[in-house]
Amino acid sequence: MREFKTILVTGGAGFIGSNFIRHVFRKSGYKGKAVNLDKLTYAGNLLSLTDIEKEYGGTRYFFEHVDICDKAGVMKTLKDTGADCIVHFAAESHVDRSITGPGEFIQTNLIGTFNLLEAAREFWKDRKDVLFHHISTDEVYGSLGDIGYFFEDTAYDPRSPYSASKAGSDHLVMAYHHTYGLPVTLSNCSNNYGPYHFPEKLIPLMILNCFEGKPLPVYGDGMNVRDWLYVEDHASAIWKIITDGKIGDKYNVGGENERPNLEVVNLICEIAAGENGKPKDEYKSLITYVKDRPGHDRRYAINCDKLKKELGWKQSVTFEDGLRQTVRWYLNNPEWIESVRSGEYRKWIEKNYAARD
Ligand SMILES: NC(=O)c1ccc[n+]([C@@H]2O[C@H](COP(=O)([O-])OP(=O)(O)OC[C@H]3O[C@@H](n4cnc5c(N)ncnc54)[C@H](O)[C@@H]3O)[C@@H](O)[C@H]2O)c1
């Protein structure tokens, strides 16, 4: 098992990054330090980590306000902290935004990843006791028909500017391993859901709209299929990979919960109604079909047997249980919701009101 003294988490103020940092401190048994390097875009929110800041801030947890597109800033953080592991989440992550404004995606996801790799190569030189772990998506594999799964060796076939930028960053990471011997691991995961998820994405948007009696916008016929991974299970998978994964390998991470979007929305309606003491079908009349997203991939389904067999990882919750915990979290955290809906972010969401995933 690999051990680290200081883990540099990029994008730690985002949805998955903040859940990962919480997992590292609360569940993994890790004794070292974690540095959260984040630009704090509309998607980054330090309120997602107030409990960690309070308990570990200044001793084992540190925040660095840095843009990964600023190579000198990245290099300085690496030098100052002496990090021996980089877990790279920072990205522009929303497919719809990549369609209306692809430029930011190319900058952050490609140039930003390149800067990090260069900084790691320069700072670590030929060290072998270090690791660069890159977080990516199953969307790099393209779209599936009614059958079949994505495996680690499935050929890349990205369809949106977002998935193309992530595919490019995956290739860069692997190229730095093969060309320069940089110790890397890579993971491609399916759609995450859970606490601290920004309400532009399908599940939190639907939960909040149920609570507020607003329309539940569903793209197309609602039959696009996604696999849903509980974010805490994703965090435990990343921990397994960075500590025990084979250097130079990639691992798929999935929830093995394949559902059409419409089924997900119906289930949210039922759980939200139950949690609010309403009749089971109370919120279903809010479902509204909206024009499909351009190039909307029909089905993603991921095979994660490699991670399960080789590293002994498994999911901890069923989709229904994970969704119930998520609905309860949104009910119990109105301050966090208000904070992410304010300012820039709020303006954007009001202008672009449709189903997201
Ligand atoms: N959310 C999912 O379902 C999902 C699925 C597959 C893969 N992923 C990947 O996981 C990673 C994290 O996703 P997420 O959903 O937590 O994203 P997110 O949008 O919630 O968070 C992204 C974080 O990165 C930060 N960031 C953005 N640009 C930056 C820059 N230039 N410099 C420094 N920080 C910057 C933001 O401030 C934010 O805190 C991404 O790489 C994404 O591609 C996400």
The ligand as an SDF file (V2000), in Angstrom:
LIG
                    3D

 44 48  0  0  0  0  0  0  0  0999 V2000
  -19.8830   15.0580  -11.5060 N   0  0  0  0  0  0  0  0  0  0  0  0
  -19.8410   13.9240  -12.1930 C   0  0  0  0  0  0  0  0  0  0  0  0
  -20.8480   13.1950  -12.2720 O   0  0  0  0  0  0  0  0  0  0  0  0
  -18.5690   13.4890  -12.8890 C   0  0  0  0  0  0  0  0  0  0  0  0
  -18.5810   12.2930  -13.6030 C   0  0  0  0  0  0  0  0  0  0  0  0
  -17.4130   11.8810  -14.2230 C   0  0  0  0  0  0  0  0  0  0  0  0
  -16.2360   12.6080  -14.0800 C   0  0  0  0  0  0  0  0  0  0  0  0
  -16.2530   13.7750  -13.3930 N   0  0  0  0  0  0  0  0  0  0  0  0
  -14.9930   14.5240  -13.2750 C   0  0  0  0  0  0  0  0  0  0  0  0
  -14.7180   14.6920  -11.8840 O   0  0  0  0  0  0  0  0  0  0  0  0
  -14.0580   15.9340  -11.6510 C   0  0  0  0  0  0  0  0  0  0  0  0
  -14.8050   16.7280  -10.6030 C   0  0  0  0  0  0  0  0  0  0  0  0
  -16.1510   16.9110  -11.0340 O   0  0  0  0  0  0  0  0  0  0  0  0
  -17.1980   17.7300  -10.1470 P   0  0  0  0  0  0  0  0  0  0  0  0
  -18.5410   17.2700  -10.5450 O   0  0  0  0  0  0  0  0  0  0  0  0
  -16.7810   17.6870   -8.7360 O   0  0  0  0  0  0  0  0  0  0  0  0
  -16.9560   19.1820  -10.7470 O   0  0  0  0  0  0  0  0  0  0  0  0
  -17.4020   20.5860  -10.1600 P   0  0  0  0  0  0  0  0  0  0  0  0
  -17.7550   21.4030  -11.3560 O   0  0  0  0  0  0  0  0  0  0  0  0
  -18.3990   20.4400   -9.0640 O   0  0  0  0  0  0  0  0  0  0  0  0
  -16.0770   21.1470   -9.4830 O   0  0  0  0  0  0  0  0  0  0  0  0
  -14.9710   21.5720  -10.2240 C   0  0  0  0  0  0  0  0  0  0  0  0
  -14.0230   22.2890   -9.2890 C   0  0  0  0  0  0  0  0  0  0  0  0
  -12.8650   22.6430  -10.0350 O   0  0  0  0  0  0  0  0  0  0  0  0
  -12.5690   24.0240   -9.7790 C   0  0  0  0  0  0  0  0  0  0  0  0
  -11.9230   24.5890  -10.9740 N   0  0  0  0  0  0  0  0  0  0  0  0
  -12.4890   24.7940  -12.1960 C   0  0  0  0  0  0  0  0  0  0  0  0
  -11.5910   25.3710  -13.0150 N   0  0  0  0  0  0  0  0  0  0  0  0
  -10.4390   25.5100  -12.3050 C   0  0  0  0  0  0  0  0  0  0  0  0
   -9.1600   26.0380  -12.6020 C   0  0  0  0  0  0  0  0  0  0  0  0
   -8.8670   26.5380  -13.8090 N   0  0  0  0  0  0  0  0  0  0  0  0
   -8.2150   26.0040  -11.6420 N   0  0  0  0  0  0  0  0  0  0  0  0
   -8.4810   25.5000  -10.4070 C   0  0  0  0  0  0  0  0  0  0  0  0
   -9.6850   25.0240  -10.0660 N   0  0  0  0  0  0  0  0  0  0  0  0
  -10.6600   25.0270  -10.9930 C   0  0  0  0  0  0  0  0  0  0  0  0
  -13.9180   24.6730   -9.5030 C   0  0  0  0  0  0  0  0  0  0  0  0
  -13.7860   25.8790   -8.7720 O   0  0  0  0  0  0  0  0  0  0  0  0
  -14.6110   23.5740   -8.7200 C   0  0  0  0  0  0  0  0  0  0  0  0
  -14.3180   23.6650   -7.3370 O   0  0  0  0  0  0  0  0  0  0  0  0
  -13.9830   16.6310  -13.0120 C   0  0  0  0  0  0  0  0  0  0  0  0
  -12.6930   16.4140  -13.5330 O   0  0  0  0  0  0  0  0  0  0  0  0
  -15.0350   15.9330  -13.8540 C   0  0  0  0  0  0  0  0  0  0  0  0
  -14.6850   15.9350  -15.2200 O   0  0  0  0  0  0  0  0  0  0  0  0
  -17.4020   14.2430  -12.7910 C   0  0  0  0  0  0  0  0  0  0  0  0
  1  2  1  0
  2  3  2  0
  2  4  1  0
  4  5  1  0
  4 44  2  0
  5  6  2  0
  6  7  1  0
  7  8  2  0
  8  9  1  0
  8 44  1  0
  9 10  1  0
  9 42  1  0
 10 11  1  0
 11 12  1  0
 11 40  1  0
 12 13  1  0
 13 14  1  0
 14 15  2  0
 14 16  1  0
 14 17  1  0
 17 18  1  0
 18 19  2  0
 18 20  1  0
 18 21  1  0
 21 22  1  0
 22 23  1  0
 23 24  1  0
 23 38  1  0
 24 25  1  0
 25 26  1  0
 25 36  1  0
 26 27  1  0
 26 35  1  0
 27 28  2  0
 28 29  1  0
 29 30  1  0
 29 35  2  0
 30 31  1  0
 30 32  2  0
 32 33  1  0
 33 34  2  0
 34 35  1  0
 36 37  1  0
 36 38  1  0
 38 39  1  0
 40 41  1  0
 40 42  1  0
 42 43  1  0
M  CHG  2   8   1  16  -1
M  END
$$$$
